[in-house]
């Protein structure tokens, strides 16, 4: 998770 | 029918996350960079890495849209988080390469880049001409199949949802989703009398080879320019490829 935090964030971001 | 609905959703996910419409790309396909513009690019790219940074920037924008495409794909967000990340990490660049066939003019071997169609010459400063040629060859071979927008949408979805990727936690769930997408794609091809497309598609190994070439070229570039700050590349690009 830590290694892919940007990808993780993009996936979590429901507004985008 | 559920399969028809799936087809509609795949197409909609794809259309909502396309950088440029295919009509616009078609209209502009003869709007190419002039000799002078190519020279300007090459001059600007002289400090080591300028062109790499530029291409990494464009690639990262395209990959962000692939993430949005994945999120809209039916069933994707129901996969476990590990598998969403595994599929995107392995497939995002492959999807961009497939999508490139829409922005490629096979008649003069140019690709849409920063507002105009560019020949391989424009990318000479990257210092990996053979790799660029391989990408252009791939785009050309896919272009020759004259895929419709729905077909490209399914090709992208199936490049992404691939149960054979390494490190998947729930391979069965990915395989189920892949199976549904394959059935819907076959039905679409039957309905549009395009079944001859499947055996003519480039083998998966070709995309895989291009992606490993990209990593090799990036590593070679970074070795050549040890002084280049990691921050020269977009964070998402670094996260995916270094």
HADDOCK unambig.tbl for C-alpha pairs under 7 A between the chains (distance, minus, plus):
assign (segid A and resid 4 and name CA) (segid B and resid 239 and name CA) 6.36 0.50 0.50
assign (segid A and resid 6 and name CA) (segid B and resid 236 and name CA) 6.20 0.50 0.50
assign (segid A and resid 7 and name CA) (segid B and resid 85 and name CA) 6.98 0.50 0.50
assign (segid A and resid 11 and name CA) (segid B and resid 71 and name CA) 6.91 0.50 0.50
